[in-house]
Amino acid sequence: VQLQASGGGLVQAGGSLRLSCAASGRTFSKYVMDWFRQAPGKEREFVTAISRSGISTYYADSVRGRFTISRDNAKNTVYLQMNSLKPEDAAVYYCAASLRNVLTNYGRYDYMGQGTQVTVSS
């Protein structure tokens, strides 16, 4: 599976962005999909995950209520709607695909794409 994230950019604090992650291949629906992010000088951190069907989702406390993950299996794409952005949300955002069965076991993934930069000005 090849993953390509897009949609990043510069936004003012309080603004919104929508990230997309397009996957290659015909097995997209077999994967749990995650979003991670990494800010300069910091470790990569988990942001959110979505189940294969899209019914179940899981969020890090830092983004719950502001970010929404969704997927369209017909388009092989996962999305991350980010609202009420804060300067601390600035990072490179990566999407990842996982064959794991437990949504909350986000430490394990099988594929990760190149990231997209999100910059939030205060």
Salt bridges, closest charged atoms under 4 A:
ASP34 OD1 - ARG100 NH2 2.70
GLU45 OE2 - ARG37 NE 2.56
ASP61 OD1 - ARG64 NH1 2.48
ASP89 OD1 - ARG37 NH1 2.92
ASP89 OD2 - ARG66 NH1 2.70
